[in-house]
């Protein structure tokens, strides 16, 4: 839904989300915990940043943004992480 001037009603702004990571899961998925946080189940082990990379991929797919727009703000070595989602620059479109 847009206004008459073709701007979206709710443009995405930069936001910080809290994610609790559960490594070595049977399958990778992300779910809403219901309290404003997310739980990410990742297949990768927490070795050499592999689990962090998988969390970034999951979050990017879940929110429909590019992988480069997601970064770990805090908690890179912990199971509880705060990730920053950067808003797309004005006028840019994600390709299908």
N, C-alpha and C positions, 0 to 999 in steps of 0.2 A: 504494500500500500504506500502510496506517495502523496505528497502535496501537489498542488497545481504546478509548482516549479520543478518537479521531478527530483526533489531531494527526498531521501528516505525519512520516514517519521522518526525512527529510532536509530540514528547512525551509531555504529560501534565505536566506543571510546576505549582508550587503553584501560585495562583492568587487571587486577591481581586476583588469582584464584588459589585456594588451598587444596592440595592434592595429597592424599595418603596413598603410598605406593605399597603394593604387595607383590614382591618379586617371586620368581619361580612358580608362576601360576600355570595351570594346564592350558589356558588360552588367554589372549590379551583382550581386554575390554576396559572401558571406563564407565562408571555409573555415578549418578547423583546420590550423595549420601542423605539428602533431604534436609540438611542443616546449613546449606550454602557451600558445602565442601564437596569434593569428589573423591572417589576411590578408584585407583587405577590398578588393575591386575595385569601384570606383565610377565611374559614367558622368560625373559632374559634374567640372568643372575646379576646381582649388583657388583659386577666386576668390570673394571676399566670403563666405567660410564655407559655400559651397554643398556642397563635398565633405564638410566636417565634419557638416553636417546629414544628408547621405545616409548617412554612417557611423553616426550615432546611430540612424537609422531601421533600418538593416540589423542592428545589434546588438540593438535592441529586439525586432525580429521573430525573430531567431535564438534569443534566450533567452526569448521569450514574456513579455516584460514591457512596461510602458508606456514610451513615449518619454521621459516626464518622469522616469523612474527611471534614465535613462542620462545621464551627464555626462562631459565631458572633464576629467580631473584634471590632465593635463600633456600638452604637445605639440600644442596647438591650431594652431600654425603649422608643424608638422613632419609628416613622413610616418609617423613612429613615435609612437603615442599611447598613453596610459594612460587607460582609461575606467573610471569607477566605476559599478557596477550596485547600486542601492539595493534592499534587500529590501522586499517589500510589507508594510505594517503588519499585525499579527496580526488575523485575522478578515476581511481583505479578500479578495475574489475577483475575478479578471479575467473580464470578460464575454466570451463567445465571439464 
